[in-house]
Amino acid sequence: MADLFSQEWMQSFGEQWNAEPELSDALAKIHFNSVIGYGLNSEPNPMGVLMIEEGKVVSAGAYAGQTLNWDLRADRNHWEKWKEKGLDMMGLGMAYMSRKLQFRVGDYTAMVKDPRMAGPFIKSFTVMSRV
């Protein structure tokens, strides 16, 4: 198994993202384009990044200084837990309020208020479990 957010892990995550209609097709409907970084709270930069165009991952790998639209951070234990068990809306709210999940870049409030984005965001945690 590839290490969390490594080049190999991110590429597999991107493949699984594109294979999940509730994620990629749902985001394509709203013309979602974004660069999303994933990493650990203790690090200055994210470890992995996904580049998304029209809901589909077009590039996945290690962070190399890309300008991010979203930068999601948590400690390794929480990432592993969410990867294993997923996350629902209540869990997302609790993780955000307790700062277990941090949005260093990106507007959590706007995202969570828009079901066209919130649903796929929650689904991305389910997709992580497939990596």
C-alpha positions in Angstrom: 0.0 0.0 0.0 1.3 3.4 -1.0 2.0 6.0 1.8 -0.8 8.5 2.3 -0.6 11.4 -0.1 2.5 10.1 -1.9 2.8 10.4 -5.7 1.5 6.8 -6.1 -1.3 7.3 -3.6 -2.5 10.5 -5.2 -2.5 9.0 -8.6 -4.6 6.1 -7.4 -6.9 8.6 -5.6 -7.3 10.5 -8.8 -8.2 7.3 -10.7 -10.8 6.4 -8.1 -12.1 10.0 -8.1 -12.7 9.8 -11.8 -14.4 6.4 -11.5 -17.0 7.6 -9.0 -20.0 9.3 -10.7 -21.3 10.8 -7.5 -18.0 12.7 -7.3 -16.7 13.4 -10.8 -19.9 13.6 -12.7 -21.6 15.6 -10.0 -18.8 18.2 -10.1 -18.7 18.2 -13.9 -22.4 19.4 -13.8 -21.3 22.5 -12.0 -18.1 23.0 -14.1 -15.9 22.5 -11.1 -12.3 23.4 -11.7 -9.9 23.4 -8.8 -6.5 22.6 -7.4 -6.8 20.7 -4.1 -3.9 20.1 -1.8 -3.9 17.5 1.0 -1.5 17.3 3.9 -0.6 17.2 7.5 -1.2 20.0 10.0 2.5 19.8 11.1 3.8 20.5 7.6 4.2 23.9 6.0 3.0 22.7 2.6 0.6 20.0 1.5 2.0 16.7 0.5 -0.3 15.8 -2.4 -2.3 17.6 -5.0 -5.2 17.0 -7.4 -5.9 19.2 -10.4 -9.5 19.0 -11.4 -11.1 20.2 -14.6 -14.8 19.9 -15.2 -15.0 17.6 -12.2 -12.4 15.1 -13.5 -8.8 14.7 -12.1 -6.5 15.6 -14.9 -3.3 15.5 -12.8 -2.5 13.9 -9.4 0.8 13.8 -7.6 3.2 15.4 -5.2 2.8 19.1 -4.3 5.3 21.2 -6.3 4.3 24.7 -5.4 1.0 24.8 -7.3 -1.4 27.6 -6.5 -4.2 26.0 -4.5 -7.9 26.7 -4.4 -8.2 24.3 -1.5 -5.6 23.2 1.1 -7.0 20.5 3.4 -5.0 19.6 6.5 -5.4 17.1 9.4 -3.1 15.0 11.5 -2.2 11.5 10.1 -4.4 9.7 12.6 -7.5 11.6 11.5 -6.8 11.2 7.8 -6.4 7.4 8.4 -9.7 7.3 10.3 -11.6 9.2 7.7 -10.0 7.1 4.9 -11.1 3.9 6.7 -14.6 5.0 7.9 -15.5 7.9 5.6 -17.1 11.1 6.8 -20.7 12.3 6.8 -22.0 15.9 7.1 -22.2 15.8 10.9 -18.7 14.4 11.1 -17.5 17.0 8.7 -19.0 19.8 10.8 -17.5 18.4 14.0 -14.1 17.9 12.4 -14.1 21.5 11.1 -15.4 23.1 14.3 -12.8 21.2 16.4 -10.1 22.0 13.9 -9.3 18.4 13.3 -9.9 19.2 9.6 -8.4 22.6 8.6 -9.1 24.5 5.4 -5.9 26.5 5.0 -7.1 27.7 1.6 -10.7 27.5 0.5 -14.1 28.6 1.8 -15.6 25.8 4.0 -18.8 27.8 4.7 -19.6 28.4 1.0 -18.8 24.8 0.1 -20.9 23.3 2.9 -23.9 25.5 2.1 -24.0 24.4 -1.5 -25.3 20.8 -1.8 -23.8 20.5 -5.3 -20.4 20.8 -3.7 -21.0 19.4 -0.2 -22.2 16.1 -1.4 -19.2 15.4 -3.6 -16.8 16.7 -0.9 -18.2 14.1 1.5 -18.0 11.4 -1.3 -14.3 12.2 -1.7 -13.7 10.7 1.7 -15.4 7.5 0.7 -13.3 7.4 -2.4 -10.2 7.7 -0.3 -11.1 4.3 1.3 -10.7 2.7 -2.1 -7.0 3.7 -2.4 
